[in-house]
Amino acid sequence: MNNPTNLKYSETDEWILIEGKVATIGITDYAQSQLSDIVYIEFKVDGGENIKINSACVTLESVKAAADVNSPLSGKVVEVNEDLSQSMEIINSDPYKAWMVRIEFSNPSEFDSFKDAAAYQAYCEERSH
């Protein structure tokens, strides 16, 4: 399983890249492997909208199941990756290139629950047994 060390990870299997006051969010390799091939994506938020931590921002449908992608942070949605609607295969082949939303976060203390790559890897291994 691939977990880049420059990212942070949530317990609900989102990756987070923090650049200044903006967090870019997508799903992890583990989440993608659990879902299998993603065939549909629906954005639950629009740019300019405020979002609360743990609110659904995207719904993914795969050949196996449907799942929500939750925002690991509170803040203002500054960008939604609408291009994914036309190229979902990138989520399947490289979920770390397939960012979904960018949020200007409002509460940095929410970072406290994020895991680094090693802790997230251990967390995934625990769940795989």
N, CA, C and O of each residue as an XYZ file, in Angstrom:
516
protein
N       0.846     -1.179      0.000
C       0.000      0.000      0.000
C       0.893      1.244      0.000
O       1.909      1.310      0.692
N       0.479      2.212     -0.790
C       1.251      3.429     -0.968
C       0.685      4.536     -0.076
O      -0.483      4.903     -0.205
N       1.514      5.067      0.829
C       1.116      6.186      1.685
C       2.234      7.231      1.682
O       3.151      7.156      2.499
N       2.163      8.209      0.765
C       3.223      9.221      0.702
C       3.458      9.905      2.052
O       2.511     10.229      2.769
N       4.730     10.119      2.385
C       5.083     10.672      3.694
C       4.827     12.169      3.811
O       4.841     12.704      4.920
N       4.591     12.863      2.690
C       4.328     14.306      2.757
C       2.871     14.627      3.063
O       2.501     15.795      3.176
N       2.041     13.589      3.196
C       0.618     13.782      3.451
C       0.264     13.413      4.880
O       1.030     12.735      5.566
N      -0.896     13.860      5.322
C      -1.490     13.425      6.582
C      -2.717     12.589      6.229
O      -3.216     12.652      5.105
N      -3.200     11.803      7.197
C      -4.273     10.855      6.930
C      -5.320     10.895      8.040
O      -4.997     11.075      9.214
N      -6.582     10.723      7.644
C      -7.663     10.681      8.621
C      -8.051      9.230      8.879
O      -7.730      8.344      8.087
N      -8.738      8.993      9.984
C      -9.200      7.640     10.293
C     -10.336      7.204      9.379
O     -10.703      6.029      9.367
N     -10.901      8.144      8.605
C     -11.940      7.781      7.644
C     -11.365      7.683      6.227
O     -12.102      7.738      5.243
N     -10.036      7.538      6.140
C      -9.314      7.207      4.903
C      -9.258      8.314      3.858
O      -9.284      8.048      2.656
N      -9.180      9.558      4.324
C      -8.880     10.664      3.423
C      -7.417     11.046      3.600
O      -6.876     10.961      4.703
N      -6.774     11.471      2.503
C      -5.440     12.056      2.637
C      -5.596     13.573      2.608
O      -6.528     14.112      2.011
N      -4.654     14.245      3.270
C      -4.704     15.693      3.395
C      -3.317     16.261      3.092
O      -2.328     15.862      3.706
N      -3.254     17.187      2.151
C      -2.027     17.924      1.856
C      -2.262     19.360      2.287
O      -3.159     20.031      1.778
N      -1.446     19.833      3.234
C      -1.626     21.187      3.763
C      -0.574     22.104      3.148
O       0.630     21.872      3.255
N      -1.079     23.160      2.496
C      -0.212     24.163      1.885
C      -0.730     25.527      2.317
O      -1.765     25.990      1.837
N       0.004     26.168      3.233
C      -0.458     27.445      3.764
C      -1.750     27.250      4.540
O      -1.797     26.472      5.493
N      -2.806     27.962      4.131
C      -4.098     27.851      4.818
C      -5.095     26.990      4.039
O      -6.289     26.982      4.337
N      -4.583     26.260      3.029
C      -5.456     25.437      2.192
C      -5.077     23.966      2.324
O      -3.901     23.604      2.279
N      -6.098     23.129      2.487
C      -5.904     21.685      2.551
C      -6.520     21.056      1.300
O      -7.676     21.316      0.967
N      -5.741     20.232      0.620
C      -6.222     19.469     -0.529
C      -6.559     18.078     -0.014
O      -5.792     17.492      0.750
N      -7.715     17.545     -0.435
C      -8.230     16.298      0.140
C      -8.595     15.309     -0.964
O      -9.143     15.679     -2.002
N      -8.273     14.039     -0.709
C      -8.661     12.954     -1.610
C      -8.791     11.679     -0.791
O      -8.715     11.716      0.437
N      -8.988     10.548     -1.469
C      -9.068      9.281     -0.746
C      -7.748      8.536     -0.847
O      -6.997      8.704     -1.808
N      -7.478      7.721      0.146
C      -6.224      6.980      0.209
C      -6.254      5.739     -0.683
O      -7.307      5.309     -1.155
N      -5.087      5.193     -0.890
C      -4.919      3.939     -1.621
C      -5.732      2.833     -0.941
O      -6.368      2.019     -1.610
N      -5.705      2.813      0.385
C      -6.467      1.813      1.142
C      -7.967      1.945      0.842
O      -8.639      0.949      0.574
N      -8.483      3.170      0.889
C      -9.914      3.395      0.625
C     -10.267      2.951     -0.784
O     -11.282      2.290     -1.002
N      -9.422      3.318     -1.737
C      -9.701      2.938     -3.125
C      -9.703      1.422     -3.272
O     -10.554      0.875     -3.975
N      -8.770      0.734     -2.624
C      -8.713     -0.727     -2.748
C      -9.931     -1.393     -2.104
O     -10.379     -2.445     -2.561
N     -10.462     -0.784     -1.048
C     -11.658     -1.320     -0.407
C     -12.899     -1.133     -1.286
O     -13.786     -1.986     -1.319
N     -12.942     -0.009     -1.991
C     -14.083      0.268     -2.856
C     -14.010     -0.491     -4.180
O     -15.040     -0.863     -4.743
N     -12.800     -0.719     -4.674
C     -12.576     -1.313     -5.990
C     -12.778     -0.233     -7.055
O     -12.572      0.948     -6.777
N     -13.173     -0.615     -8.257
C     -13.258      0.343     -9.360
C     -14.385      1.349     -9.163
O     -15.557      0.986     -9.060
N     -13.998      2.626     -9.114
C     -14.963      3.700     -8.935
C     -15.581      4.033    -10.294
O     -14.872      4.242    -11.278
N     -16.910      4.078    -10.329
C     -17.619      4.277    -11.594
C     -18.429      5.579    -11.626
O     -18.915      5.977    -12.684
N     -18.576      6.241    -10.474
C     -19.367      7.463    -10.428
C     -18.906      8.315     -9.258
O     -18.577      7.802     -8.189
N     -18.888      9.624     -9.477
C     -18.540     10.565     -8.415
C     -19.575     11.683     -8.382
O     -19.968     12.213     -9.422
N     -20.007     12.032     -7.184
C     -20.956     13.134     -7.010
C     -20.404     14.082     -5.953
O     -20.127     13.680     -4.823
N     -20.249     15.348     -6.338
C     -19.781     16.358     -5.382
C     -20.970     16.868     -4.582
O     -22.005     17.223     -5.147
N     -20.812     16.902     -3.253
C     -21.873     17.347     -2.348
C     -21.708     18.811     -1.954
O     -22.566     19.373     -1.273
N     -20.616     19.423     -2.377
C     -20.318     20.816     -2.036
C     -19.903     21.566     -3.301
O     -19.519     20.969     -4.307
N     -19.993     22.877     -3.218
C     -19.554     23.758     -4.307
C     -18.512     24.724     -3.766
O     -18.429     24.958     -2.560
N     -17.722     25.279     -4.671
C     -16.768     26.305     -4.286
C     -17.478     27.462     -3.603
O     -18.564     27.861     -4.023
N     -16.874     28.000     -2.557
C     -17.447     29.116     -1.817
C     -18.306     28.698     -0.638
O     -18.640     29.518      0.218
N     -18.662     27.419     -0.595
C     -19.528     26.906      0.471
C     -18.698     26.620      1.731
O     -17.538     26.217      1.640
N     -19.302     26.832      2.896
C     -18.649     26.455      4.151
C     -18.995     25.007      4.466
O     -20.098     24.540      4.182
N     -18.029     24.306      5.059
C     -18.237     22.898      5.388
C     -17.745     22.649      6.809
O     -16.779     23.262      7.263
N     -18.408     21.762      7.487
C     -18.012     21.388      8.852
C     -17.224     20.089      8.803
O     -17.403     19.276      7.897
N     -16.355     19.903      9.783
C     -15.575     18.679      9.891
C     -16.520     17.465      9.901
O     -17.593     17.498     10.504
N     -16.098     16.418      9.231
C     -16.820     15.137      9.119
C     -18.093     15.199      8.286
O     -18.871     14.246      8.292
N     -18.327     16.302      7.568
C     -19.470     16.382      6.657
C     -19.093     15.745      5.326
O     -17.952     15.858      4.880
N     -20.047     15.082      4.696
C     -19.791     14.475      3.381
C     -19.560     15.575      2.352
O     -20.362     16.502      2.239
N     -18.471     15.471      1.607
C     -18.211     16.446      0.542
C     -18.273     15.797     -0.835
O     -18.452     16.484     -1.842
N     -18.126     14.472     -0.881
C     -18.165     13.729     -2.131
C     -18.799     12.371     -1.845
O     -18.607     11.806     -0.768
N     -19.555     11.848     -2.808
C     -19.999     10.460     -2.739
C     -19.389      9.728     -3.926
O     -19.464     10.183     -5.067
N     -18.787      8.588     -3.630
C     -18.194      7.740     -4.667
C     -19.020      6.474     -4.789
O     -19.456      5.913     -3.784
N     -19.235      6.022     -6.013
C     -19.883      4.735     -6.235
C     -18.904      3.858     -6.988
O     -18.261      4.284     -7.947
N     -18.808      2.617     -6.527
C     -17.926      1.665     -7.181
C     -18.733      0.444     -7.578
O     -19.938      0.372     -7.338
N     -18.055     -0.511     -8.185
C     -18.745     -1.750     -8.546
C     -19.149     -2.517     -7.291
O     -20.009     -3.396     -7.358
N     -18.542     -2.199     -6.144
C     -18.841     -2.897     -4.880
C     -19.839     -2.164     -3.988
O     -20.719     -2.790     -3.397
N     -19.706     -0.840     -3.887
C     -20.469     -0.100     -2.878
C     -20.445      1.396     -3.177
O     -19.754      1.856     -4.086
N     -21.214      2.138     -2.390
C     -21.153      3.600     -2.417
C     -20.578      4.049     -1.080
O     -20.824      3.426     -0.048
N     -19.814      5.130     -1.108
C     -19.197      5.620      0.124
C     -19.057      7.130      0.061
O     -18.814      7.704     -1.001
N     -19.216      7.764      1.216
C     -18.992      9.203      1.311
C     -17.536      9.483      1.620
O     -16.883      8.741      2.354
N     -17.043     10.563      1.048
C     -15.743     11.114      1.415
C     -16.072     12.288      2.332
O     -16.772     13.220      1.938
N     -15.559     12.230      3.555
C     -15.867     13.254      4.546
C     -14.758     14.285      4.631
O     -13.582     13.969      4.447
N     -15.139     15.500      4.909
C     -14.147     16.550      5.085
C     -13.455     16.364      6.435
O     -14.120     16.355      7.471
N     -12.131     16.215      6.436
C     -11.426     16.078      7.704
C     -11.207     17.416      8.420
O     -10.620     17.461      9.501
N     -11.685     18.505      7.806
C     -11.482     19.847      8.342
C     -12.731     20.700      8.151
O     -13.537     20.448      7.255
N     -12.879     21.707      8.998
C     -13.907     22.731      8.814
C     -13.299     23.874      8.025
O     -12.106     24.155      8.133
N     -14.133     24.531      7.230
C     -13.642     25.694      6.507
C     -14.479     26.004      5.294
O     -15.640     25.608      5.194
N     -13.861     26.729      4.362
C     -14.541     27.163      3.150
C     -13.986     26.387      1.967
O     -12.772     26.334      1.766
N     -14.871     25.786      1.185
C     -14.460     25.068     -0.022
C     -13.986     26.108     -1.033
O     -14.755     26.980     -1.438
N     -12.726     26.017     -1.436
C     -12.206     26.981     -2.402
C     -12.152     26.408     -3.813
O     -12.094     27.159     -4.788
N     -12.170     25.072     -3.927
C     -12.135     24.465     -5.258
C     -12.633     23.030     -5.181
O     -12.386     22.317     -4.209
N     -13.339     22.626     -6.228
C     -13.825     21.261     -6.383
C     -13.236     20.743     -7.695
O     -13.270     21.446     -8.704
N     -12.706     19.541     -7.692
C     -12.061     18.990     -8.887
C     -13.100     18.349     -9.813
O     -13.217     17.126     -9.889
N     -13.841     19.196    -10.506
C     -14.902     18.739    -11.414
C     -14.367     17.832    -12.516
O     -15.116     17.020    -13.059
N     -13.072     17.956    -12.861
C     -12.483     17.123    -13.913
C     -12.595     15.636    -13.597
O     -12.603     14.809    -14.510
N     -12.681     15.287    -12.318
C     -12.774     13.867    -11.949
C     -14.040     13.221    -12.499
O     -14.064     12.011    -12.725
N     -15.086     14.003    -12.718
C     -16.333     13.443    -13.267
C     -16.099     12.813    -14.633
O     -16.781     11.862    -15.015
N     -15.129     13.355    -15.363
C     -14.826     12.849    -16.708
C     -13.671     11.851    -16.720
O     -13.449     11.175    -17.725
N     -12.935     11.752    -15.617
C     -11.739     10.893    -15.613
C     -11.586     10.162    -14.281
O     -10.548     10.254    -13.627
N     -12.633      9.436    -13.889
C     -12.618      8.726    -12.597
C     -11.527      7.664    -12.516
O     -11.102      7.285    -11.425
N     -11.071      7.179    -13.689
C     -10.061      6.118    -13.673
C      -8.794      6.530    -12.938
O      -8.068      5.667    -12.444
N      -8.509      7.825    -12.852
C      -7.322      8.257    -12.105
C      -7.477      7.963    -10.612
O      -6.482      7.713     -9.931
N      -8.711      7.989    -10.090
C      -8.922      7.630     -8.683
C      -8.517      6.173     -8.476
O      -7.929      5.826     -7.452
N      -8.834      5.324     -9.450
C      -8.502      3.904     -9.357
C      -7.010      3.651     -9.529
O      -6.437      2.811     -8.836
N      -6.381      4.373    -10.448
C      -4.970      4.099    -10.745
C      -4.006      4.838     -9.824
O      -2.957      4.296     -9.476
N      -4.338      6.063     -9.424
C      -3.452      6.836     -8.543
C      -4.270      7.808     -7.697
O      -4.380      8.988     -8.028
N      -4.847      7.300     -6.593
C      -5.724      8.165     -5.788
C      -5.024      9.398     -5.215
O      -5.696     10.344     -4.802
N      -3.678      9.409     -5.180
C      -2.978     10.579     -4.639
C      -2.852     11.709     -5.659
O      -2.519     12.835     -5.291
N      -3.113     11.426     -6.925
C      -3.179     12.485     -7.939
C      -4.605     12.993     -8.087
O      -4.830     14.081     -8.617
N      -5.560     12.212     -7.621
C      -6.982     12.515     -7.814
C      -7.548     13.292     -6.630
O      -8.393     12.780     -5.895
N      -7.088     14.517     -6.448
C      -7.637     15.318     -5.360
C      -9.105     15.627     -5.663
O      -9.511     15.690     -6.824
N      -9.886     15.816     -4.611
C     -11.327     16.014     -4.780
C     -11.785     17.417     -4.426
O     -12.523     18.039     -5.190
N     -11.356     17.925     -3.273
C     -11.727     19.281     -2.864
C     -10.533     19.958     -2.206
O      -9.627     19.315     -1.676
N     -10.573     21.289     -2.266
C      -9.596     22.106     -1.540
C     -10.381     22.993     -0.594
O     -11.361     23.633     -0.974
N      -9.920     23.013      0.654
C     -10.623     23.751      1.708
C      -9.664     24.718      2.388
O      -8.562     24.348      2.794
N     -10.111     25.964      2.502
C      -9.386     26.938      3.318
C      -9.854     26.687      4.745
O     -10.961     27.067      5.129
N      -8.996     26.046      5.518
C      -9.423     25.582      6.842
C      -9.487     26.713      7.844
O      -8.774     27.711      7.736
N     -10.369     26.532      8.836
C     -10.594     27.588      9.810
C     -10.123     27.208     11.216
O     -10.073     28.061     12.102
N      -9.776     25.929     11.426
C      -9.421     25.493     12.770
C      -8.233     24.525     12.739
O      -8.432     23.312     12.668
N      -6.998     25.045     12.791
C      -5.825     24.174     12.722
C      -5.756     23.114     13.827
O      -5.045     22.120     13.675
N      -6.475     23.306     14.929
C      -6.438     22.292     15.993
C      -7.074     20.980     15.519
O      -6.855     19.934     16.131
N      -7.856     21.024     14.441
C      -8.430     19.796     13.883
C      -7.359     18.868     13.320
O      -7.618     17.684     13.102
N      -6.164     19.392     13.084
C      -5.050     18.566     12.593
C      -4.624     17.522     13.613
O      -4.007     16.520     13.251
N      -4.943     17.744     14.883
C      -4.463     16.870     15.960
C      -4.857     15.412     15.769
O      -4.170     14.517     16.260
N      -5.946     15.166     15.066
C      -6.395     13.786     14.887
C      -5.769     13.107     13.667
O      -5.980     11.913     13.455
N      -5.003     13.847     12.864
C      -4.409     13.258     11.656
C      -3.251     12.340     12.003
O      -2.551     12.536     12.996
N      -3.069     11.336     11.161
C      -1.960     10.396     11.320
C      -0.891     10.693     10.279
O      -1.187     11.186      9.191
N       0.367     10.384     10.627
C       1.403     10.442      9.608
C       1.368      9.126      8.831
O       0.591      8.231      9.164
N       2.200      9.003      7.803
C       2.150      7.832      6.918
C       2.369      6.518      7.679
O       1.666      5.540      7.425
N       3.323      6.483      8.598
C       3.624      5.247      9.338
C       2.456      4.849     10.241
O       2.085      3.677     10.296
N       1.881      5.817     10.946
C       0.742      5.521     11.837
C      -0.475      5.090     11.022
O      -1.224      4.206     11.438
N      -0.670      5.714      9.862
C      -1.810      5.342      9.027
C      -1.618      3.922      8.468
O      -2.569      3.143      8.402
N      -0.396      3.601      8.074
C      -0.097      2.256      7.569
C      -0.431      1.208      8.646
O      -1.060      0.190      8.354
N      -0.011      1.464      9.868
C      -0.290      0.542     10.979
C      -1.796      0.430     11.203
O      -2.305     -0.664     11.447
N      -2.514      1.550     11.122
C      -3.963      1.569     11.293
C      -4.644      0.711     10.214
O      -5.580     -0.031     10.512
N      -4.184      0.811      8.991
C      -4.757      0.012      7.894
C      -4.470     -1.475      8.096
O      -5.332     -2.318      7.846
N      -3.269     -1.789      8.545
C      -2.907     -3.191      8.776
C      -3.761     -3.794      9.882
O      -4.165     -4.953      9.785
N      -4.041     -3.030     10.928
C      -4.917     -3.490     12.020
C      -6.290     -3.892     11.483
O      -6.855     -4.908     11.889
N      -6.814     -3.087     10.571
C      -8.162     -3.329     10.040
C      -8.193     -4.456      9.018
O      -9.266     -4.975      8.710
N      -7.060     -4.837      8.496
C      -7.012     -5.854      7.450
C      -7.001     -7.266      8.003
O      -7.088     -8.229      7.241
N      -6.894     -7.406      9.317
C      -6.813     -8.761      9.906
C      -8.176     -9.319     10.222
O      -8.285    -10.440     10.718
